[in-house]
């Protein structure tokens, strides 16, 4: 295998290289900025990049010495996350050049942990609808997924090792799968949502993109004060292979990717069993939509009342649907989510993780849609942690991932399983 360029390293590899004196913060920053200069014209992952500040920060860090788990690492932020020193436009024509007064909690914590804020990554309109300008780095004729389009593409194109996104339906896991990177949607509420544009409070989750599962532990160290090291495993994990109620809607590439992953996990010593979910779990797909548009219309009430002319027709249509949903229908969706969350925990308590598809298949061609969030909506609705890992490619040669999920609050163990599974998938 050819030696990696500095900007192709995982976050953990960068941290270790800095610690060993093999590179420094400025070299890493300049290598990533060079990747942006080389590929941004095609990929279009960014709304704003502050190269001057990134270089100045890196030089200051090299002089001061190591501090924090993200020391010297370039980090991107989806442009629904507030930044006091950069514009935050929420993917909307309503907020051109808008500059918040304070950083979002995650931005401040990343800075405190030694991370270098590179810029703001492209999002769909309010992280909801309307594909934006970003292209899939693996094939520019295909979508990178969304709504965290720019964050996924930036990591895939080696522009940054880490980037933050948000997920209300499938906005982290799906684009990560489409772009061939690691995606992490934590248990809802694990990462502070302060300073992030709210869409649906019962669903919105701050997540992240990386190049390795171990990188996720660094992010948890920065945001939560958790260990920067992956939880050690004394035995191979117990995995439940679950076709889910939506299996027949996955294409052949996604089905074979998950089945192949189950085989490799078993060959590596993991215990793999099959799991069937109760039939009523199928209703979680619609419940996600019901909650999203009901809460979304209310979260965006100001924009709808004061700037309706600057909203897209698609968004206005969804907002109208949100008003048509009764409180009773909304409560039924919330109650189903609560019920299924408890049932899922009981069904999976003897497993370390459940193996399911990350997406229907590889990234669709064209830019009318960011792809189907079918295999993400249910898990977002019940608030459980999800990690997608790159695995295979589809008939168009584009990435197809596999998804590991587990019970609410079991994030550290899930990261450990994902880290172990990366090795199994490479074997």
C-alpha angles and dihedrals in degrees: 000000000000116000113263122248114239092256092050093061124107117249091255091051090051092050091049093046091052091047091051092050092243092124139355139224095266093051091051093048094048092048091053092045089052089054090052091050091049099046110019093088089064104029098039095199098152139072093183135004123186102202095165094056092044092055093044091050092049093051091049091050093050089054095046098044134229119334127161136005094278096046110165096352119140111231131189126207129207109245095248089070114091120243120182095203098043134046118269112200104165091222088285136121087223094073110043109166093354112168117199118216095234140025121257112256092254092052093050092047092049090052090047089051092054099262121145115227105225100181150283121308125216119269134181117253106304087338086288120088145352119060112247131210101288120117131203108262091217093056121003092208091066134072119255088215125247174349087323089045100145096043093055094043093047093056092043091051091051092246093127132002093222135031135171126230138164132238127206096151112354104323098132107029097044098049090043089055092045092049097042099243137116115273127191128194107182127210104287111272096020093110118045114255093199109134095016118117106256121228107158115002094199092055112023112114130176109229141166148225125222142154097244138028091237089062088068090066089059090055092049089050090054098044102032107020089244123147115293089215125080113253108263118245120218093187136020113272129263108238129192114210107212124185089194124210089282099054096117090058092061114093124239094264093056094044093049091046092056094042091048091050090053090053094049092046089052092046089053091056102268119139108239123190133166122252130193121200123217114268094246090066085079088073091064090083092063092038089059091054093046093052093042098054095037093052094033093059090053095044090052095043093119093051092046094049099041105028108024091137090062095052120095118252090242092054092047089052092053091046089054089051089052091057091049092058112094123227088244091057090047092050091050089055092048091048091051090051091051092048095048093046090059093042092049091053091051094045094049104035092108092053132073092215145348119236116220138149118285094210142352089267140301123335113294120242116253134024107263089101139018091222137266117305092199095124093047107041096073094053093045088051093057092042099235128149118265132186126186121201127195110251122150142353131247132229091284092052093251124135122275117191136197124227129223118197134176143173123303113284096014094109099127092053091046091054089051090052091048092049090051092045092054088065092046092051091052093050 
